[in-house]
Amino acid sequence: GTDNSFALDTNGLGGIDATDGGLATDLVFTVTTDLQIVYTVEIYDTAGGVCEANLVVERTPEDYDLDDILVDIPLSQFSGCDLTSVGAFQFILPSDDAVDAIVRRISIDGLPDPSASETPSPSRTPSPAASGTGTPTPTGTRTPTRTPSTSGPCIFVCECPSF
C-alpha cells in the first residue's frame, strides 16, 4: 500500500458508494494470468462488514484482446456488507503454483445516470424594446457560475507489486 506495508486499511477508501446510488451493476476488472486461478474478491464496508465472491479466471491466451481479459462479477453476488459505504476492496489469489497475474483496471459498471426531465421549459415571449437612441446599453460582463461537481477526487487505490 501507500504506507509501504501489506496491511489492508479497511477504511482506506473512506466509504465510497460502490452502487453509484443504485445504478451500478458489476465489479469489472481486467486481468492476465499464466494459470487458471480462483480469484476471491473481498469488499469491506466502513462498519466492519465483509462480503466476498469467488470467480474462476482462465489462463490468458498468448494472442489475447480485451474481451479475453475482461472479468466481471455482478454486485448482486456480494452480500454481508454495505456496498454504499465501502472502505476497501481486496483481491486474493491463493495458489500452490507460482502464478503470475496482473490486474490492470478495476472499475464499476452500471446503468447511465438518468437524464434531466424531458419536460420542456416555458419559452419566453420577447417584449417590445423601449424607444430611445437606438444605441444598446452595455449590461456588464457576464461571469458564468458553475455548480461544483459532486464527484470526489481521483483516489489512488492500489499499486500492486510485480513478482
Summary of the structure (lengths in Angstrom):
residues: 163
radius of gyration: 24.9
end to end distance: 15.3
largest distance: 89.6
contacts: 309
relative contact order: 0.26
helix: 4%
strand: 31%
